[in-house]
Amino acid sequence: MVTAFAHGAASIKPYADLEECRKAASQGYETSGERNGIKVEGFDRGNSPFEYMHEGIRGKNIAFTTTNGTQAIEKARNAKHLLIGAFLNVSATADMAASLNEDLIIVCAGWKGRFNLEDTLFAGALAGRLESTFRSDDDALIAAVTIYREAKKDIVAFLNRSSHVQRLNRLNIHEDMAFCVKEDEYSVVPALKGDHLTV
Amino acid sequence: MVTAFAHGAASIKPYADLEECRKAASQGYETSGERNGIKVEGFDRGNSPFEYMHEGIRGKNIAFTTTNGTQAIEKARNAKHLLIGAFLNVSATADMAASLNEDLIIVCAGWKGRFNLEDTLFAGALAGRLESTFRSDDDALIAAVTIYREAKKDIVAFLNRSSHVQRLNRLNIHEDMAFCVKEDEYSVVPALKGDHLTV
């Protein structure tokens, strides 16, 4: 999503439900769908950032559904502000979160309702940038910051030990992961306005 | 519980429900109760290990209820083997877990259904001792082992940053915590047999 906006996408409409997302094609949306790490059959794109790095993305309205991310957006939909953060835009996300002058909950999408390592590392990367702005004694936050500080010397090597790599056991997962853990490639911060994410 | 058995307790009957536990007093049990870190009014003992370090414990049958621990036991009751591990008996627990030749789930009691730091550190301490015995690619386990390795230089200092200290904001919490993070003080491993824990 962050990569799509960095390449000029106009909007992303997140869907928790795959079939609802598929129907959006008839309403002028391009469709992006991922389940279990694999592009959904019949959708225009999957979840690899490399599918969003070209001029064809500019101005597009995209209907997007993922195994975990769009479910997390659905659950957090009633937040006053909802921002989409990733390693790729972590400092910009931290700056925007700090500027809102509100309490902050970092929602890790996880994997099918369970803890996962890559989201926790990101939470630690984000929280570490916000230590002078927010006060927290949350145990999970302390854990995330600790793991991130330990892993950041070589995040790719750290994540290679995780279940993520086994889970997404496809040819380009290592390439995707190596790109997705790059910090501050982009400065866009997608935010939910009504039904759509925009920047 | 571990300290009680190390000082000769005969059995511990865990109760998820406080009032059920209270009734056990009329059936010849001593009662131990903790809610929100505080000893329950009318119970013989609370949850501080220092209450269990004397000869009066020897031979006693104890009905025990805690905010999180006895709830976790209740949920895990159908396991083929259920062992009680703590820093105080971590190596003995690891040895017994390895000897059972079964799959292993480390259940962190946590705090009211949520993540907490002290149980996660213990899970990391236990898992680190079992790396040559079990194979796992579980993300939460990788995280726990990473946090423990980072924290073990000074576990007391690490836990002082946690919500636990605020939660259990009473005079003797620092004393309790400093004792409870000692590794391998005891070699007893309580195990559930029917309704009772014994060693």
Contacts between the chains, C-beta under 8 A, distances in Angstrom:
chain1	res1	chain2	res2	distance
A	111	B	139	7.7
A	114	B	139	7.8
A	114	B	140	7.6
A	115	B	139	5.8
A	115	B	140	4.5
A	115	B	143	7.1
A	116	B	139	4.9
A	117	B	139	4.1
A	117	B	142	6.0
A	117	B	143	6.2
A	120	B	139	7.8
A	120	B	143	6.2
A	137	B	161	7.4
A	137	B	162	7.0
A	137	B	163	4.7
A	137	B	166	5.9
A	138	B	163	6.5
A	139	B	111	7.7
A	139	B	114	7.9
A	139	B	115	5.7
A	139	B	116	4.9
A	139	B	117	4.1
A	139	B	120	7.8
A	139	B	162	5.3
A	139	B	163	5.2
A	139	B	164	7.4
A	140	B	114	7.6
A	140	B	115	4.5
A	142	B	117	6.1
A	142	B	161	5.8
A	142	B	162	6.1
A	143	B	115	7.2
A	143	B	117	6.2
A	143	B	120	6.2
A	143	B	143	6.8
A	143	B	147	5.4
A	146	B	146	7.6
A	146	B	147	5.2
A	146	B	150	5.3
A	146	B	151	7.1
A	147	B	143	5.4
A	147	B	146	5.2
A	147	B	147	6.1
A	149	B	150	7.6
A	150	B	146	5.3
A	150	B	149	7.7
A	150	B	150	5.4
A	151	B	146	7.2
A	161	B	137	7.3
A	161	B	142	5.8
A	162	B	137	6.9
A	162	B	139	5.2
A	162	B	142	6.1
A	163	B	137	4.7
A	163	B	138	6.5
A	163	B	139	5.2
A	164	B	139	7.3
A	166	B	137	5.9
